[in-house]
Structures are given as C-alpha cells and as structure tokens.
Amino acid sequence: MLYILRAGLTSAYKIGFTAETSPDARRQALQTGNHEQLTIVATLEGDQNDEAMVHRDLAAHQIPHAGTEWFQLTTLQVEAI
C-alpha cells in the first residue's frame, strides 16, 4: 500500500510504501524522528514499483537532504497522484 504523509501545515509530503505494517503504524514510527505533526493525507493501492514510478515522476520536487521520499508539493500535485 502506498501512503502520503504531510508534515504539519508545510508543503512537505512523504510518499512511501508499506507491506508489513499499516500506514498509521508507519506514520507513528516516522513521527518519532520528526518535529512536525505527521498526518496521513492519502492511502492508495500499489506496490514498490508504483512507489518508484511516483518518485520518478516527482523527482524535480524532491526536498534536498531529506531522503528520496520527501517532496515539496502543492495540494493539486498531491491530489493528482
């Protein structure tokens, strides 16, 4: 399952994949190391190939030094995923 998390009220979104845990369990694990409140804004059916495709499509929006799964996006961009 793919999930999209938002960091607080920022335009920073994490797009990830989880197979072993629920998206909320993944959110809770990530919350430990993040000072912004993480909220799940969407869950989508998909696998790691789908996640990689989304990451490639949004590569120009990756947040530098935040890993490969964090993107600076508008609400419209998130809705288009």
Secondary structure, DSSP 8 states (H G I E B T S, - for coil): -EEEEEETTSSEEEEEE-SSS-HHHHHHHHHTT-SS-EEEEEEE---HHHHHHHHHHTGGGB-TTS-SSEEE--HHHHHH-
